[in-house]
Amino acid sequence: MKSLIAALALSTALVAPGLAVARPVTLTVNMADYGGRGAYLAIYVTDASGGYAGSLWMAGGKTRYYKHLQDWVQLAGGDVSQVDGITGASVGSGRSLDLSMDLADALFDAGYTLHIDAAAEDMRDSPNEVALPLTAAGAGTPVPGRRYIADVSYGF
């Protein structure tokens, strides 16, 4: 159900830039075995100039911890309404997160980048844990994370 809500929110928020057709995308986040509690993740998109284009998903439901997702907070202004209805549980060490969503065709091969900020309780924050250019050719290619995420990939 939350994947459906995320897809609806995303298609409304991110299809509008090009008023183009959206394509179904599956995003897979494989967490590293970092040995700590569940990680909070902010998954969002920036445009070619680095400007905030929208939030896709927030893993972790306690808003008091969102301040640790530093780059997302800076770009989105810490506005929790940006993630209303597109949140899920934090993601544990060694686990995977699979999300299905609709992304506008106009986001691919146009300089947009998918970012993931990560933070885990009693551990260091990891802003911009992953920065993944949205390209058709990049589909299916895992991109490694820096600390809490083993790799991230997307497919059509």
N, C-alpha and C positions, 0 to 999 in steps of 0.2 A: 504494500500500500504506500509506504513512504517513497519507494522508487517512482511510483506513479505521480505522487504529489511533486516530487523533485522534477520529473519530466514536464509536468504542466507548468510549474513555476519557471523552469528554465526556458521552455519554448515561448512563454510569454515575455520573459526578460531578454532573452538573447536571440530570438528569431527576428525581432523588430529591426535590428541594425541594417539588415539587408532586405527585409521583408521577403525573405527567401524561404524555400522549403527547408524543413528540418529533417535531419537524418537520425535514425536511432543509433546510439553509440553505447557501447558497454565499456566502462572504466573499471580496471582491476588494480587494486592497491594491495601489494603483498608486503606485510610488515616484517621487519627484521626481528630477530630474536634478541631483543635488547634487555630482557629480564626485568622490566618494570611494569607498572600498572598500565591500564589502557590509555592509549594516546588520543588526544584531541586533534582533529584535522580540520583545516579550512581549505576547501577546494574552490578555486575561483579562477576567473579568466581576465587577462589584461589585453588591451589592444596593441597595435603595432608601436605606438608611442609610449607604452608602459602605463597607460591610463586604465583605471578600473572599469571592466565591462560587465561584471556581475558575479554573484556567488552561485555555485552549483550544488554544494553539499557541505554540511557541517557535521562531523562525527564528534559526539560528546554533547550532552544536553544541559550542562550546568553553565549558564551564561557568565558566572563569576570567573571562569577559567579562560574565557575567550580573549582576555587581554594578553594572554601568553602567545597568541597567534598574531605576532607583531606586524608582519607585513599586511596581512588581511585587515587588521585593525586600522592601520595607517591608511590603506587604500579605500576601505569601505566606511571609514569613520567610526568603526566599532558599532555600527548600526545593526542591532540584533534583528530588526525587522527584515534585513536582507536575507536572513536564514530561517525566518518563520516558516514552518511547514516543510523545511528541507533538512531536518536534523535527524540523526540517529545516534545510537550508542557509541561510546568510545571504542577504539579498535585495539585489541590486545596484542601483546608481543607474539610474533610468529603466526598471527592470524591473517586472513585475507578479507578484503572488502570489495564486493562486486556491486556496481551501480549501473542501472540502465537509465538512460536519459535521452532526450532529443536535443541535438545541437544544430543550430542554423548552418546550412551549407556555406553561408558567407563567412563563417569563422575559420574555415579550412583554407590553407594556402593563401592567407591574407594578412599574415603577421600576428595573429592572435596566439597567446601563450596560456596554457593551463598551468596553474601554480598550486602547490600544496604546502601550507605551513603546518608544522607539527609541534606538539608539546605533550609531555608526560609528567605526571605528578612526581615531585621530588627529583626531577631530572632537568637537564638543560633544555631550553626552548630551541627550536630549530626553524627559524623563519626561512621561507623559500627553500624548504627541504627538497622540493622537486620543481623544476621549471621545464615544461614540455611544450615545444612549439606544436600547434595544431596544424598538421599537414596530412594530406591523403596518403603520402608515401610513408609517414611515420606510424600508421596504423599497424598494430601487432608487434611493434618493436619495443621491448621493455627498456625503460630508462631508470637507472639506479637512483636511489635516494642518498642523502648524506648521513643520516643518523638513525632514524626510527623506521624508515621505509626501505625495504630491500629493493623493490622496483615497482614501477607503474607502467601500465600499458592500456591502450584503448583499441577497440575494433568496431567495425561497422557491421 
